[in-house]
Amino acid sequence: MTVKNKNLKSLDQFIDEEIGEKGSKKRDRFENEYDAFRIGALIQQAREQKGLTQQQLAELAGTNKSYISKVERNLKDIRFSTLQRIINEGLGGQLNISINLE
């Protein structure tokens, strides 16, 4: 017998209630900040998978350890050209971009 908790909400429901519905200024700001957070988290994850320190990644990408640290912790906006260098030259990866107009 499975008992369902009627108070459980989906993540989308929770975000709608706590942050605001899609299209609201507060929700747009939240989603933009989340995207920046995701970039930093993805860079950190890829760096660790490659077995690189922040210093090593910085040297390969032509930047400094402090910059990598700040990007990974979402404390610094990242320029597109620097993001490309970190991914292409530093991590040996390829940056894929898409545009979603929903």
MMTF fields as JSON, N, C-alpha, C and O atoms, coordinates in Angstrom:
{
  "mmtfVersion": "1.0.0",
  "mmtfProducer": "UNKNOWN",
  "numBonds": 407,
  "numAtoms": 408,
  "numGroups": 102,
  "numChains": 1,
  "numModels": 1,
  "chainsPerModel": [1],
  "groupsPerChain": [102],
  "chainIdList": ["A"],
  "bondAtomList": [4, 2, 8, 6, 12, 10, 16, 14, 20, 18, 24, 22, 28, 26, 32, 30, 36, 34, 40, 38, 44, 42, 48, 46, 52, 50, 56, 54, 60, 58, 64, 62, 68, 66, 72, 70, 76, 74, 80, 78, 84, 82, 88, 86, 92, 90, 96, 94, 100, 98, 104, 102, 108, 106, 112, 110, 116, 114, 120, 118, 124, 122, 128, 126, 132, 130, 136, 134, 140, 138, 144, 142, 148, 146, 152, 150, 156, 154, 160, 158, 164, 162, 168, 166, 172, 170, 176, 174, 180, 178, 184, 182, 188, 186, 192, 190, 196, 194, 200, 198, 204, 202, 208, 206, 212, 210, 216, 214, 220, 218, 224, 222, 228, 226, 232, 230, 236, 234, 240, 238, 244, 242, 248, 246, 252, 250, 256, 254, 260, 258, 264, 262, 268, 266, 272, 270, 276, 274, 280, 278, 284, 282, 288, 286, 292, 290, 296, 294, 300, 298, 304, 302, 308, 306, 312, 310, 316, 314, 320, 318, 324, 322, 328, 326, 332, 330, 336, 334, 340, 338, 344, 342, 348, 346, 352, 350, 356, 354, 360, 358, 364, 362, 368, 366, 372, 370, 376, 374, 380, 378, 384, 382, 388, 386, 392, 390, 396, 394, 400, 398, 404, 402],
  "bondOrderList": [1, 1, 1, 1, 1, 1, 1, 1, 1, 1, 1, 1, 1, 1, 1, 1, 1, 1, 1, 1, 1, 1, 1, 1, 1, 1, 1, 1, 1, 1, 1, 1, 1, 1, 1, 1, 1, 1, 1, 1, 1, 1, 1, 1, 1, 1, 1, 1, 1, 1, 1, 1, 1, 1, 1, 1, 1, 1, 1, 1, 1, 1, 1, 1, 1, 1, 1, 1, 1, 1, 1, 1, 1, 1, 1, 1, 1, 1, 1, 1, 1, 1, 1, 1, 1, 1, 1, 1, 1, 1, 1, 1, 1, 1, 1, 1, 1, 1, 1, 1, 1],
  "groupList": [{"groupName": "MET", "atomNameList": ["N", "CA", "C", "O"], "elementList": ["N", "C", "C", "O"], "formalChargeList": [0, 0, 0, 0], "bondAtomList": [1, 0, 2, 1, 3, 2], "bondOrderList": [1, 1, 2], "singleLetterCode": "M", "chemCompType": "L-PEPTIDE LINKING"}, {"groupName": "THR", "atomNameList": ["N", "CA", "C", "O"], "elementList": ["N", "C", "C", "O"], "formalChargeList": [0, 0, 0, 0], "bondAtomList": [1, 0, 2, 1, 3, 2], "bondOrderList": [1, 1, 2], "singleLetterCode": "T", "chemCompType": "L-PEPTIDE LINKING"}, {"groupName": "VAL", "atomNameList": ["N", "CA", "C", "O"], "elementList": ["N", "C", "C", "O"], "formalChargeList": [0, 0, 0, 0], "bondAtomList": [1, 0, 2, 1, 3, 2], "bondOrderList": [1, 1, 2], "singleLetterCode": "V", "chemCompType": "L-PEPTIDE LINKING"}, {"groupName": "LYS", "atomNameList": ["N", "CA", "C", "O"], "elementList": ["N", "C", "C", "O"], "formalChargeList": [0, 0, 0, 0], "bondAtomList": [1, 0, 2, 1, 3, 2], "bondOrderList": [1, 1, 2], "singleLetterCode": "K", "chemCompType": "L-PEPTIDE LINKING"}, {"groupName": "ASN", "atomNameList": ["N", "CA", "C", "O"], "elementList": ["N", "C", "C", "O"], "formalChargeList": [0, 0, 0, 0], "bondAtomList": [1, 0, 2, 1, 3, 2], "bondOrderList": [1, 1, 2], "singleLetterCode": "N", "chemCompType": "L-PEPTIDE LINKING"}, {"groupName": "LEU", "atomNameList": ["N", "CA", "C", "O"], "elementList": ["N", "C", "C", "O"], "formalChargeList": [0, 0, 0, 0], "bondAtomList": [1, 0, 2, 1, 3, 2], "bondOrderList": [1, 1, 2], "singleLetterCode": "L", "chemCompType": "L-PEPTIDE LINKING"}, {"groupName": "SER", "atomNameList": ["N", "CA", "C", "O"], "elementList": ["N", "C", "C", "O"], "formalChargeList": [0, 0, 0, 0], "bondAtomList": [1, 0, 2, 1, 3, 2], "bondOrderList": [1, 1, 2], "singleLetterCode": "S", "chemCompType": "L-PEPTIDE LINKING"}, {"groupName": "ASP", "atomNameList": ["N", "CA", "C", "O"], "elementList": ["N", "C", "C", "O"], "formalChargeList": [0, 0, 0, 0], "bondAtomList": [1, 0, 2, 1, 3, 2], "bondOrderList": [1, 1, 2], "singleLetterCode": "D", "chemCompType": "L-PEPTIDE LINKING"}, {"groupName": "GLN", "atomNameList": ["N", "CA", "C", "O"], "elementList": ["N", "C", "C", "O"], "formalChargeList": [0, 0, 0, 0], "bondAtomList": [1, 0, 2, 1, 3, 2], "bondOrderList": [1, 1, 2], "singleLetterCode": "Q", "chemCompType": "L-PEPTIDE LINKING"}, {"groupName": "PHE", "atomNameList": ["N", "CA", "C", "O"], "elementList": ["N", "C", "C", "O"], "formalChargeList": [0, 0, 0, 0], "bondAtomList": [1, 0, 2, 1, 3, 2], "bondOrderList": [1, 1, 2], "singleLetterCode": "F", "chemCompType": "L-PEPTIDE LINKING"}, {"groupName": "ILE", "atomNameList": ["N", "CA", "C", "O"], "elementList": ["N", "C", "C", "O"], "formalChargeList": [0, 0, 0, 0], "bondAtomList": [1, 0, 2, 1, 3, 2], "bondOrderList": [1, 1, 2], "singleLetterCode": "I", "chemCompType": "L-PEPTIDE LINKING"}, {"groupName": "GLU", "atomNameList": ["N", "CA", "C", "O"], "elementList": ["N", "C", "C", "O"], "formalChargeList": [0, 0, 0, 0], "bondAtomList": [1, 0, 2, 1, 3, 2], "bondOrderList": [1, 1, 2], "singleLetterCode": "E", "chemCompType": "L-PEPTIDE LINKING"}, {"groupName": "GLY", "atomNameList": ["N", "CA", "C", "O"], "elementList": ["N", "C", "C", "O"], "formalChargeList": [0, 0, 0, 0], "bondAtomList": [1, 0, 2, 1, 3, 2], "bondOrderList": [1, 1, 2], "singleLetterCode": "G", "chemCompType": "PEPTIDE LINKING"}, {"groupName": "ARG", "atomNameList": ["N", "CA", "C", "O"], "elementList": ["N", "C", "C", "O"], "formalChargeList": [0, 0, 0, 0], "bondAtomList": [1, 0, 2, 1, 3, 2], "bondOrderList": [1, 1, 2], "singleLetterCode": "R", "chemCompType": "L-PEPTIDE LINKING"}, {"groupName": "TYR", "atomNameList": ["N", "CA", "C", "O"], "elementList": ["N", "C", "C", "O"], "formalChargeList": [0, 0, 0, 0], "bondAtomList": [1, 0, 2, 1, 3, 2], "bondOrderList": [1, 1, 2], "singleLetterCode": "Y", "chemCompType": "L-PEPTIDE LINKING"}, {"groupName": "ALA", "atomNameList": ["N", "CA", "C", "O"], "elementList": ["N", "C", "C", "O"], "formalChargeList": [0, 0, 0, 0], "bondAtomList": [1, 0, 2, 1, 3, 2], "bondOrderList": [1, 1, 2], "singleLetterCode": "A", "chemCompType": "L-PEPTIDE LINKING"}],
  "groupTypeList": [0, 1, 2, 3, 4, 3, 4, 5, 3, 6, 5, 7, 8, 9, 10, 7, 11, 11, 10, 12, 11, 3, 12, 6, 3, 3, 13, 7, 13, 9, 11, 4, 11, 14, 7, 15, 9, 13, 10, 12, 15, 5, 10, 8, 8, 15, 13, 11, 8, 3, 12, 5, 1, 8, 8, 8, 5, 15, 11, 5, 15, 12, 1, 4, 3, 6, 14, 10, 6, 3, 2, 11, 13, 4, 5, 3, 7, 10, 13, 9, 6, 1, 5, 8, 13, 10, 10, 4, 11, 12, 5, 12, 12, 8, 5, 4, 10, 6, 10, 4, 5, 11],
  "groupIdList": [1, 2, 3, 4, 5, 6, 7, 8, 9, 10, 11, 12, 13, 14, 15, 16, 17, 18, 19, 20, 21, 22, 23, 24, 25, 26, 27, 28, 29, 30, 31, 32, 33, 34, 35, 36, 37, 38, 39, 40, 41, 42, 43, 44, 45, 46, 47, 48, 49, 50, 51, 52, 53, 54, 55, 56, 57, 58, 59, 60, 61, 62, 63, 64, 65, 66, 67, 68, 69, 70, 71, 72, 73, 74, 75, 76, 77, 78, 79, 80, 81, 82, 83, 84, 85, 86, 87, 88, 89, 90, 91, 92, 93, 94, 95, 96, 97, 98, 99, 100, 101, 102],
  "secStructList": [7, 7, 7, 7, 7, 6, 6, 7, 7, 7, 2, 2, 2, 2, 2, 2, 2, 2, 6, 7, 7, 6, 6, 1, 2, 2, 2, 2, 2, 2, 2, 2, 2, 2, 2, 2, 2, 2, 2, 2, 2, 2, 2, 2, 2, 2, 2, 2, 2, 6, 6, 7, 7, 2, 2, 2, 2, 2, 2, 2, 2, 6, 1, 7, 2, 2, 2, 2, 2, 2, 2, 2, 6, 6, 7, 1, 7, 7, 7, 2, 2, 2, 2, 2, 2, 0, 0, 0, 0, 0, 1, 7, 7, 7, 7, 7, 7, 7, 7, 7, 7, 7],
  "xCoordList": [0.843, 0.0, 0.896, 1.785, 0.664, 1.42, 0.568, -0.572, 1.145, 0.449, 1.099, 2.311, 0.314, 0.843, 0.688, -0.366, 1.743, 1.716, 1.124, 1.722, -0.022, -0.713, -0.036, -0.358, 0.906, 1.616, 2.849, 3.463, 3.222, 4.398, 4.118, 3.023, 5.136, 5.02, 6.16, 7.218, 5.939, 7.021, 7.96, 7.592, 9.148, 10.093, 9.518, 9.662, 8.874, 8.269, 7.19, 7.11, 6.37, 5.342, 5.98, 5.538, 7.017, 7.702, 8.297, 8.138, 8.976, 9.595, 8.525, 8.689, 7.432, 6.332, 5.816, 5.577, 5.646, 5.087, 6.096, 5.734, 7.352, 8.343, 9.05, 9.39, 9.27, 10.019, 9.085, 9.268, 8.106, 7.183, 7.005, 7.818, 5.957, 5.679, 6.589, 7.135, 6.744, 7.582, 7.096, 5.897, 8.055, 7.726, 7.73, 7.754, 7.706, 7.767, 9.212, 10.144, 9.397, 10.753, 11.573, 12.747, 10.971, 11.694, 12.11, 13.218, 11.241, 11.551, 12.643, 13.549, 12.567, 13.598, 14.968, 15.963, 15.016, 16.282, 16.803, 17.995, 15.909, 16.28, 16.866, 17.908, 16.207, 16.666, 17.995, 18.837, 18.21, 19.498, 20.615, 21.704, 20.345, 21.353, 21.619, 22.752, 20.584, 20.761, 21.622, 22.464, 21.426, 22.245, 23.715, 24.584, 24.001, 25.38, 25.946, 27.099, 25.152, 25.579, 25.902, 26.912, 25.032, 25.241, 26.54, 27.242, 26.874, 28.118, 29.301, 30.185, 29.315, 30.401, 30.465, 31.548, 29.308, 29.264, 29.733, 30.438, 29.347, 29.773, 31.273, 31.922, 31.827, 33.27, 34.003, 34.979, 33.535, 34.173, 34.106, 35.099, 32.945, 32.774, 33.703, 34.344, 33.774, 34.633, 36.103, 36.881, 36.479, 37.866, 38.25, 39.325, 37.366, 37.643, 37.689, 38.508, 36.827, 36.853, 38.178, 38.688, 38.728, 40.015, 41.191, 42.335, 40.914, 41.976, 42.851, 44.033, 42.262, 43.017, 42.72, 41.603, 43.724, 43.507, 43.032, 43.12, 42.531, 42.15, 43.368, 43.257, 44.51, 45.739, 46.109, 46.452, 46.036, 46.374, 45.405, 45.826, 44.12, 43.127, 43.384, 43.317, 43.675, 43.938, 45.124, 45.064, 46.187, 47.37, 47.051, 47.474, 46.313, 45.943, 45.038, 45.113, 44.182, 43.208, 43.716, 43.032, 44.905, 45.47, 44.817, 44.683, 44.411, 43.841, 44.509, 45.59, 43.905, 44.535, 43.606, 42.399, 44.188, 43.451, 42.292, 41.209, 42.518, 41.481, 40.249, 39.118, 40.467, 39.355, 38.568, 37.338, 39.275, 38.609, 37.802, 36.661, 38.391, 37.706, 36.432, 35.389, 36.512, 35.339, 34.244, 33.06, 34.629, 33.641, 32.957, 31.736, 33.746, 33.169, 32.229, 31.291, 32.477, 31.628, 30.57, 29.885, 30.433, 29.443, 29.632, 28.658, 30.871, 31.17, 31.622, 31.857, 31.743, 32.248, 31.494, 31.3, 31.072, 30.514, 31.652, 32.782, 31.334, 32.366, 32.127, 31.011, 33.195, 33.11, 33.025, 33.61, 32.294, 32.109, 33.44, 33.663, 34.321, 35.612, 36.444, 37.164, 36.345, 37.073, 36.445, 37.158, 35.126, 34.442, 34.894, 35.149, 34.992, 35.455, 36.876, 37.165, 37.767, 39.156, 39.22, 39.972, 38.44, 38.446, 38.005, 38.618, 36.957, 36.423, 37.296, 37.642, 37.65, 38.407, 39.87, 40.348, 40.56, 41.988, 42.281, 43.181, 41.513, 41.763, 41.278, 41.996, 40.067, 39.471, 39.535, 39.247, 39.909, 39.962, 38.576, 38.413, 37.587, 36.205, 35.681, 36.429, 34.386, 33.727, 32.488, 31.702, 32.311, 31.16, 30.004, 30.142, 28.861, 27.651, 26.637, 26.418, 26.02, 25.055, 23.746, 23.735, 22.655, 21.352, 20.537, 20.817, 19.546, 18.625, 17.242, 16.765, 16.603, 15.256, 14.32, 14.496, 13.344, 12.437, 11.099, 10.113, 11.051, 9.793, 9.385, 8.353],
  "yCoordList": [-1.168, 0.0, 1.242, 1.37, 2.135, 3.376, 4.532, 4.716, 5.306, 6.473, 7.708, 7.895, 8.53, 9.738, 10.916, 11.121, 11.671, 12.881, 13.998, 14.405, 14.487, 15.51, 16.869, 17.784, 17.002, 18.274, 18.36, 19.423, 17.256, 17.27, 18.091, 18.056, 18.826, 19.651, 19.299, 18.839, 19.515, 19.349, 20.542, 21.562, 20.413, 21.525, 22.738, 23.868, 22.51, 23.619, 24.327, 25.555, 23.556, 24.16, 24.981, 26.088, 24.42, 25.111, 26.432, 27.464, 26.398, 27.615, 28.633, 29.822, 28.188, 29.104, 29.816, 31.023, 29.064, 29.634, 30.508, 31.562, 30.074, 30.776, 31.908, 32.928, 31.737, 32.723, 33.556, 34.766, 32.918, 33.604, 32.803, 31.938, 33.094, 32.363, 32.831, 33.933, 31.967, 32.301, 33.596, 33.815, 34.455, 35.741, 36.882, 38.049, 36.559, 37.629, 38.101, 37.348, 39.333, 39.878, 39.073, 38.797, 38.693, 37.928, 36.564, 36.101, 35.927, 34.608, 34.735, 33.903, 35.769, 35.978, 36.176, 35.618, 36.97, 37.204, 35.892, 35.596, 35.12, 33.828, 32.905, 32.288, 32.809, 31.906, 32.361, 31.521, 33.66, 34.159, 33.838, 33.427, 34.024, 33.717, 32.218, 31.793, 31.425, 29.971, 29.541, 28.656, 30.15, 29.814, 30.112, 29.322, 31.241, 31.588, 30.582, 30.17, 30.186, 29.176, 27.864, 27.223, 27.471, 26.209, 26.216, 25.205, 27.341, 27.422, 27.149, 26.362, 27.796, 27.579, 26.141, 25.564, 25.56, 24.171, 23.207, 22.239, 23.466, 22.606, 22.694, 21.686, 23.906, 24.066, 23.315, 22.612, 23.463, 22.765, 21.254, 20.555, 20.754, 19.321, 18.802, 17.764, 19.518, 19.107, 19.163, 18.268, 20.213, 20.349, 19.166, 18.588, 18.812, 17.69, 16.37, 15.508, 16.192, 14.969, 14.84, 13.737, 15.979, 15.979, 15.855, 15.703, 15.918, 15.804, 17.046, 16.963, 18.205, 19.459, 20.266, 20.246, 20.971, 21.947, 23.238, 23.393, 24.157, 25.462, 26.153, 26.806, 26.015, 26.633, 26.066, 26.814, 24.75, 24.123, 24.555, 24.854, 24.589, 25.029, 26.474, 26.823, 27.304, 28.717, 28.876, 29.666, 28.139, 28.225, 27.777, 28.416, 26.691, 26.203, 27.178, 27.292, 27.883, 28.785, 30.218, 31.075, 30.488, 31.833, 32.829, 34.006, 32.366, 33.26, 32.955, 32.367, 33.334, 33.041, 32.227, 32.159, 31.617, 30.743, 31.469, 30.906, 32.711, 33.495, 33.627, 33.522, 33.855, 33.99, 32.689, 32.699, 31.565, 30.259, 30.009, 29.553, 30.304, 30.114, 30.939, 30.44, 32.19, 33.069, 32.616, 32.705, 32.136, 31.633, 30.392, 30.26, 29.488, 28.26, 28.534, 27.774, 29.599, 29.939, 30.985, 31.491, 31.311, 32.27, 33.648, 34.326, 34.05, 35.369, 36.349, 37.523, 35.878, 36.733, 36.416, 35.252, 37.463, 37.266, 36.847, 37.317, 35.963, 35.445, 35.963, 35.925, 36.444, 36.884, 35.658, 34.615, 35.798, 34.679, 34.179, 32.97, 35.091, 34.678, 33.915, 32.98, 34.31, 33.609, 32.245, 31.266, 32.17, 30.884, 29.925, 28.75, 30.415, 29.575, 29.082, 27.907, 29.955, 29.554, 28.512, 27.542, 28.709, 27.758, 26.382, 25.371, 26.345, 25.07, 24.459, 23.28, 25.256, 24.721, 24.428, 23.309, 25.429, 25.278, 24.655, 23.826, 25.061, 24.558, 23.144, 22.314, 22.864, 21.558, 20.637, 19.445, 21.18, 20.361, 19.937, 18.897, 20.744, 20.423, 21.319, 22.051, 21.249, 22.06, 22.676, 21.978, 23.972, 24.685, 24.557, 24.881, 24.083, 23.985, 24.956, 24.997, 25.737, 26.749, 26.534, 26.167, 26.765, 26.724, 27.902, 28.477, 28.243, 29.323, 28.712, 28.054, 28.945, 28.423, 29.611, 30.453, 29.692, 30.837, 30.548, 31.233, 29.576, 29.27, 30.37, 30.269],
  "zCoordList": [0.0, 0.0, 0.0, 0.842, -0.927, -1.033, -0.534, -0.959, 0.377, 0.9, 0.28, 0.391, -0.356, -0.979, -0.035, 0.567, 0.076, 0.899, 0.052, -0.944, 0.432, -0.354, -0.258, -1.017, 0.678, 0.83, -0.056, -0.157, -0.701, -1.567, -2.822, -3.383, -3.241, -4.441, -5.379, -4.948, -6.64, -7.599, -7.458, -6.876, -7.981, -7.937, -8.665, -8.198, -9.797, -10.54, -9.71, -9.713, -9.006, -8.158, -7.034, -6.727, -6.436, -5.345, -5.833, -5.182, -6.968, -7.507, -7.874, -7.6, -8.49, -8.821, -7.57, -7.591, -6.487, -5.262, -4.508, -3.985, -4.452, -3.642, -4.39, -3.79, -5.675, -6.461, -7.33, -7.466, -7.905, -8.801, -10.077, -10.401, -10.781, -12.012, -13.132, -13.094, -14.137, -15.29, -15.904, -16.075, -16.234, -16.822, -15.822, -16.214, -14.533, -13.532, -13.394, -13.679, -12.962, -12.823, -11.838, -12.087, -10.722, -9.7, -10.248, -9.979, -11.004, -11.587, -12.64, -12.694, -13.483, -14.499, -13.852, -14.314, -12.786, -12.076, -11.476, -11.556, -10.881, -10.299, -11.364, -11.144, -12.508, -13.561, -14.146, -14.462, -14.298, -14.782, -13.796, -14.197, -12.515, -11.497, -11.44, -11.212, -11.644, -11.648, -12.827, -12.682, -13.988, -15.154, -14.885, -15.254, -14.249, -13.913, -12.921, -13.045, -11.949, -10.98, -11.69, -11.401, -12.623, -13.358, -14.142, -14.183, -14.767, -15.526, -14.611, -14.949, -13.457, -12.509, -12.034, -11.936, -11.739, -11.268, -12.361, -12.074, -13.6, -14.709, -14.946, -15.228, -14.832, -14.99, -13.887, -14.149, -12.662, -11.545, -11.732, -11.532, -12.112, -12.314, -13.417, -13.253, -14.525, -15.629, -15.218, -15.552, -14.494, -14.033, -13.147, -13.304, -12.218, -11.318, -12.078, -11.758, -13.08, -13.896, -14.638, -14.833, -15.05, -15.76, -14.793, -15.221, -13.496, -12.505, -12.423, -12.087, -12.733, -12.729, -11.474, -10.957, -10.996, -9.937, -10.594, -11.812, -9.785, -10.324, -10.931, -11.968, -10.303, -10.814, -12.185, -13.101, -12.318, -13.598, -14.695, -15.812, -14.385, -15.369, -15.764, -16.943, -14.79, -15.066, -16.012, -16.954, -15.769, -16.637, -18.05, -19.014, -18.184, -19.515, -20.259, -21.482, -19.517, -20.131, -20.237, -20.797, -19.708, -19.805, -18.867, -19.202, -17.7, -16.698, -15.366, -15.349, -14.26, -12.973, -12.081, -12.313, -11.066, -10.144, -9.483, -9.323, -9.101, -8.439, -9.333, -8.857, -10.618, -11.565, -11.647, -11.587, -11.786, -11.859, -10.594, -10.659, -9.457, -8.174, -8.101, -7.678, -8.509, -8.456, -9.42, -9.097, -10.589, -11.552, -10.984, -11.061, -10.416, -9.869, -8.692, -8.455, -7.969, -6.823, -7.174, -6.286, -8.458, -8.944, -8.312, -7.983, -8.147, -7.588, -8.664, -8.377, -9.886, -10.959, -12.238, -12.588, -12.931, -14.262, -15.179, -15.05, -16.099, -16.99, -18.4, -18.918, -19.002, -20.397, -21.292, -20.999, -22.381, -23.294, -23.843, -23.917, -24.226, -24.782, -23.745, -24.094, -22.481, -21.421, -21.182, -20.963, -21.221, -21.073, -22.168, -21.9, -23.384, -24.489, -24.242, -24.468, -23.784, -23.507, -22.393, -22.491, -21.344, -20.231, -20.725, -20.383, -21.52, -21.99, -23.086, -23.022, -24.085, -25.22, -24.868, -25.051, -24.371, -24.118, -22.76, -22.626, -21.755, -20.412, -20.194, -19.634, -20.632, -20.392, -21.603, -21.491, -22.759, -23.969, -24.427, -25.065, -24.098, -24.455, -25.546, -26.192, -25.737, -26.745, -26.118, -25.477, -26.296, -25.772, -26.754, -27.934, -26.261, -27.071, -26.509, -25.298, -27.373, -26.959, -27.706, -28.882, -27.01, -27.664, -27.168, -26.116, -27.928, -27.567, -27.47, -28.394, -26.319, -26.086, -25.97, -25.088, -26.831, -26.857, -26.173, -26.443, -25.318, -24.615, -23.696, -23.033]
}
